[in-house]
Amino acid sequence: MTNEQRVREVVDAYLDRTIHDLEARVQALTKDLIGLIIDQEARHARELEQLRQQVTSAAPVGEPVPEQVVAPVLSAVPASATREARVETMERLLGSVRRIDQSNGLNAILGALARGAAAETSRVAILLVDGYMFRTWGHFGFAEGTGPTEMPIGASGTLAAAVALKQTCFVPPVIDGRDGEGPAFMRVPAGHTGLVVPLTVGGEVVAVLYADDMSRSVEHEDAPLWTEELELLARHAAIRLENVTSARTVEVLARAD
């Protein structure tokens, strides 16, 4: 067997394992998303049942139902639209996962992650870890001149914690108009959410995903949900980065033999 054949055999075997692993993870992601939708559906069903009971007990048979009872019922009618939105969200997320899976190389994978994340919330940025510094890979949704720039990892306690702990960290809100700690692009008012999700490859954080929901209304019911969606996408992108890196390592080692 020639060296080229040996290389191809090793790489093909590795890619087969990788594809099987990715398929399993996509199935797990789908299960997670379906679980989120089912939880939301159950909550809506409970709320509607409570409202139905309020309406039926609010007035005797044959008498008009008081206005103050009818109003919350009418506000609950869009539940079916919410269900449709959940289905659209799941389809959109699965599309983002597939694009990540189809990407090869750092820029392609990060680009698929950034586009997928930007579809779920208002502002998104990806920062690469370079020693003790963050280098801006790209950002979406920020007004001109307000996006992140190169900075030390310690410029923000939230960013530093995400890298050190290798886990998602939420950005403390700005309270009573006081400037929060850290870079200006991370100053999120109370009632909104900002988070930092690390991308870990080979046990090391190679990049972080920053995102917030600055353009959403404070009352938006999906505010907690989008953070879970972005964590799923970031975790999948990190797995893809690790798989691509490992495949190249296998090929180099096989050629060295």
C-alpha positions as CSV (number, residue, x, y, z in Angstrom):
1,M,0.0,0.0,0.0
2,T,1.4,3.4,-1.0
3,N,1.7,6.3,1.5
4,E,-1.0,8.1,-0.4
5,Q,-3.4,5.2,0.0
6,R,-2.6,4.9,3.7
7,V,-3.3,8.7,4.2
8,R,-6.6,8.4,2.3
9,E,-7.6,5.3,4.4
10,V,-6.8,7.0,7.7
11,V,-8.6,10.2,6.7
12,D,-11.6,8.4,5.3
13,A,-12.0,6.4,8.5
14,Y,-11.7,9.6,10.6
15,L,-14.2,11.4,8.5
16,D,-16.7,8.5,8.8
17,R,-16.5,8.8,12.6
18,T,-16.8,12.6,12.4
19,I,-19.9,12.4,10.2
20,H,-21.5,9.9,12.5
21,D,-20.7,12.1,15.5
22,L,-22.1,15.2,13.8
23,E,-25.3,13.4,12.9
24,A,-25.7,12.3,16.5
25,R,-25.2,15.9,17.7
26,V,-27.7,17.3,15.2
27,Q,-30.2,14.8,16.4
28,A,-29.5,15.8,20.0
29,L,-29.8,19.5,19.1
30,T,-33.2,18.8,17.4
31,K,-34.3,17.0,20.6
32,D,-33.3,20.0,22.7
33,L,-35.1,22.5,20.4
34,I,-38.3,20.3,20.4
35,G,-38.1,20.2,24.2
36,L,-38.0,24.0,24.3
37,I,-41.0,24.2,22.1
38,I,-42.9,21.6,24.1
39,D,-42.2,23.5,27.3
40,Q,-43.4,26.8,25.8
41,E,-46.6,25.0,24.5
42,A,-47.3,23.6,27.9
43,R,-46.9,27.0,29.5
44,H,-49.3,28.6,27.0
45,A,-51.8,25.8,27.6
46,R,-51.8,26.3,31.3
47,E,-52.2,30.1,30.9
48,L,-55.1,29.7,28.6
49,E,-56.8,27.3,30.9
50,Q,-56.4,29.6,33.8
51,L,-57.9,32.5,31.8
52,R,-60.8,30.2,30.7
53,Q,-61.6,29.5,34.3
54,Q,-61.4,33.2,35.2
55,V,-63.9,34.0,32.4
56,T,-66.4,31.3,33.3
57,S,-66.3,32.2,37.0
58,A,-66.4,36.0,36.5
59,A,-70.0,36.4,35.6
60,P,-73.3,34.4,36.1
61,V,-74.7,32.6,33.1
62,G,-76.5,34.9,30.7
63,E,-74.7,38.1,31.9
64,P,-71.9,39.9,30.1
65,V,-68.4,39.1,31.1
66,P,-66.6,42.2,32.7
67,E,-64.2,44.1,30.5
68,Q,-61.3,43.6,32.9
69,V,-61.7,39.8,32.4
70,V,-62.0,39.8,28.7
71,A,-58.9,41.9,28.1
72,P,-56.3,39.3,29.2
73,V,-58.1,36.6,27.2
74,L,-57.9,38.7,24.1
75,S,-54.2,39.2,24.7
76,A,-53.7,35.5,24.9
77,V,-55.2,34.7,21.5
78,P,-51.9,35.0,19.5
79,A,-50.8,31.7,21.1
80,S,-51.2,29.9,17.7
81,A,-48.9,32.5,16.1
82,T,-46.4,31.9,18.8
83,R,-46.5,28.2,18.0
84,E,-45.8,28.9,14.4
85,A,-42.9,31.2,15.4
86,R,-41.4,28.3,17.5
87,V,-41.5,26.0,14.5
88,E,-39.9,28.6,12.3
89,T,-37.2,29.1,14.9
90,M,-36.4,25.4,15.0
91,E,-36.2,25.2,11.2
92,R,-34.0,28.3,11.2
93,L,-31.7,26.9,13.9
94,L,-31.4,23.5,12.1
95,G,-30.5,25.4,8.9
96,S,-27.7,27.2,10.8
97,V,-26.4,23.9,12.2
98,R,-26.3,22.4,8.7
99,R,-24.4,25.4,7.4
100,I,-21.9,25.1,10.3
101,D,-21.5,21.3,9.5
102,Q,-20.9,22.1,5.8
103,S,-18.1,24.7,6.6
104,N,-14.4,24.0,6.5
105,G,-11.8,26.2,8.1
106,L,-11.9,28.8,10.8
107,N,-13.4,31.7,8.8
108,A,-16.1,29.6,7.2
109,I,-17.3,28.1,10.5
110,L,-17.2,31.4,12.3
111,G,-19.1,33.0,9.5
112,A,-21.8,30.4,9.6
113,L,-22.0,30.8,13.4
114,A,-22.2,34.6,13.2
115,R,-25.0,34.5,10.6
116,G,-26.9,32.0,12.5
117,A,-26.6,34.0,15.8
118,A,-27.5,37.3,14.1
119,A,-30.7,35.7,12.8
120,E,-31.7,35.0,16.5
121,T,-30.9,38.3,18.2
122,S,-29.9,42.0,17.7
123,R,-26.2,42.4,18.0
124,V,-23.5,39.8,17.6
125,A,-19.7,39.9,17.7
126,I,-17.0,37.2,17.5
127,L,-13.6,37.9,19.2
128,L,-10.6,35.7,18.7
129,V,-8.3,34.9,21.6
130,D,-4.7,35.8,20.8
131,G,-2.5,35.3,23.8
132,Y,-3.7,37.9,26.3
133,M,-5.6,39.9,23.7
134,F,-8.9,39.7,21.9
135,R,-8.8,40.4,18.1
136,T,-12.1,41.2,16.5
137,W,-13.1,38.7,13.9
138,G,-16.3,40.4,12.9
139,H,-19.6,41.9,14.3
140,F,-23.2,42.4,13.1
141,G,-25.9,44.8,14.2
142,F,-23.7,47.5,15.8
143,A,-24.0,51.1,14.6
144,E,-20.9,52.4,12.9
145,G,-18.1,53.0,15.3
146,T,-19.8,51.2,18.2
147,G,-18.6,47.7,17.7
148,P,-15.8,45.9,19.6
149,T,-12.2,46.6,18.8
150,E,-8.9,44.9,19.8
151,M,-8.6,44.8,23.6
152,P,-6.9,42.9,26.5
153,I,-8.9,39.9,27.8
154,G,-9.0,41.6,31.2
155,A,-10.7,44.7,29.8
156,S,-14.0,43.1,30.9
157,G,-14.6,40.9,33.9
158,T,-17.3,39.1,32.0
159,L,-15.1,38.3,29.0
160,A,-12.2,37.3,31.3
161,A,-14.5,35.0,33.3
162,A,-15.9,33.3,30.1
163,V,-12.3,32.5,29.0
164,A,-11.1,31.4,32.4
165,L,-14.1,29.3,33.4
166,K,-14.8,28.1,29.8
167,Q,-18.5,28.7,30.3
168,T,-21.2,31.1,29.3
169,C,-21.3,34.4,31.3
170,F,-24.0,37.0,31.3
171,V,-23.2,40.7,31.2
172,P,-24.2,42.7,34.3
173,P,-26.8,45.4,33.2
174,V,-26.2,49.1,33.5
175,I,-28.4,50.4,36.4
176,D,-29.7,53.9,36.9
177,G,-27.8,55.3,33.9
178,R,-24.4,54.5,35.4
179,D,-21.7,53.3,33.0
180,G,-21.0,49.6,33.5
181,E,-17.6,48.1,33.7
182,G,-15.8,47.1,30.6
183,P,-16.0,48.1,26.9
184,A,-18.8,50.4,25.8
185,F,-20.2,47.9,23.3
186,M,-21.0,45.6,26.3
187,R,-23.0,48.2,28.3
188,V,-26.5,46.6,28.3
189,P,-29.4,48.5,30.0
190,A,-31.5,46.9,32.6
191,G,-34.3,44.8,31.0
192,H,-32.1,43.6,28.2
193,T,-29.7,40.6,28.1
194,G,-26.1,40.3,27.0
195,L,-24.0,37.2,27.2
196,V,-20.5,35.8,26.3
197,V,-20.2,32.2,25.1
198,P,-16.7,30.7,24.8
199,L,-15.7,28.4,21.9
200,T,-13.5,25.7,23.3
201,V,-11.3,23.6,21.0
202,G,-8.9,21.0,22.4
203,G,-9.6,22.2,25.9
204,E,-8.6,25.8,25.1
205,V,-10.9,28.8,24.4
206,V,-10.0,30.0,20.9
207,A,-12.8,32.6,20.5
208,V,-15.9,34.0,22.2
209,L,-19.3,34.9,20.9
210,Y,-20.8,38.1,22.3
211,A,-24.5,38.8,21.8
212,D,-27.2,41.1,23.2
213,D,-30.9,41.9,22.5
214,M,-30.7,45.7,22.4
215,S,-33.3,46.1,19.7
216,R,-35.9,43.8,21.4
217,S,-38.6,45.3,23.6
218,V,-38.2,44.6,27.3
219,E,-41.4,42.7,27.3
220,H,-40.4,40.4,24.5
221,E,-41.3,36.9,25.6
222,D,-38.5,35.2,23.7
223,A,-35.8,37.0,25.5
224,P,-34.7,34.1,27.6
225,L,-35.0,31.6,24.7
226,W,-32.6,33.2,22.3
227,T,-29.7,32.9,24.8
228,E,-30.2,29.1,24.8
229,E,-30.3,29.0,21.0
230,L,-27.0,30.9,20.7
231,E,-25.4,28.6,23.3
232,L,-26.4,25.6,21.2
233,L,-25.0,27.1,18.0
234,A,-21.8,28.2,19.6
235,R,-21.3,24.7,21.1
236,H,-21.9,23.1,17.7
237,A,-19.5,25.5,16.0
238,A,-16.8,24.6,18.6
239,I,-17.3,20.9,17.9
240,R,-17.0,21.5,14.2
241,L,-13.8,23.5,14.7
242,E,-12.4,20.7,16.7
243,N,-13.4,18.1,14.1
244,V,-11.8,20.0,11.3
245,T,-8.6,20.7,13.3
246,S,-8.4,17.0,14.2
247,A,-8.9,15.8,10.6
248,R,-6.0,18.0,9.5
249,T,-3.9,16.7,12.3
250,V,-4.6,13.1,11.4
251,E,-3.7,13.8,7.8
252,V,-0.4,15.5,8.7
253,L,0.5,12.6,11.1
254,A,-0.4,10.0,8.5
255,R,1.9,11.7,5.9
256,A,4.7,11.9,8.4
257,D,4.5,8.1,8.8
